[in-house]
Amino acid sequence: MYHSYVSIEHFMREHQRDLLATAQRARLARGVSRRSERRPTLFVRALAVVGKGLVIVGRRLEDRAAAAARTAAAGMYEEQHPAVGC
């Protein structure tokens, strides 16, 4: 009917080990799910690379358009104000 102190202590230690093992498994499972969530898929990474390339090309096109506009504006200025003495 009554259990000895030793048997109760043994039971409590086993129970504590079970709880610690369950907590450890839960931590490991959360760690695995976090790692898989953090790393984007290959498709997403490929889209990011393509997107960066498109941004670079777009900036170059904007620079060329701005340079062409400056050149055209300078040419129009020279047509309106010819150099004296030429």
Secondary structure, 3 states (H helix, E strand, C coil): CCCCHHHHHHHHHHHHHHHHHHHHHHHHHHHHHHHHHHCCCHHHHHHHHHHHHHHHHHHHHHHHHHHHHHHHHHHHHHHHCCCCCC
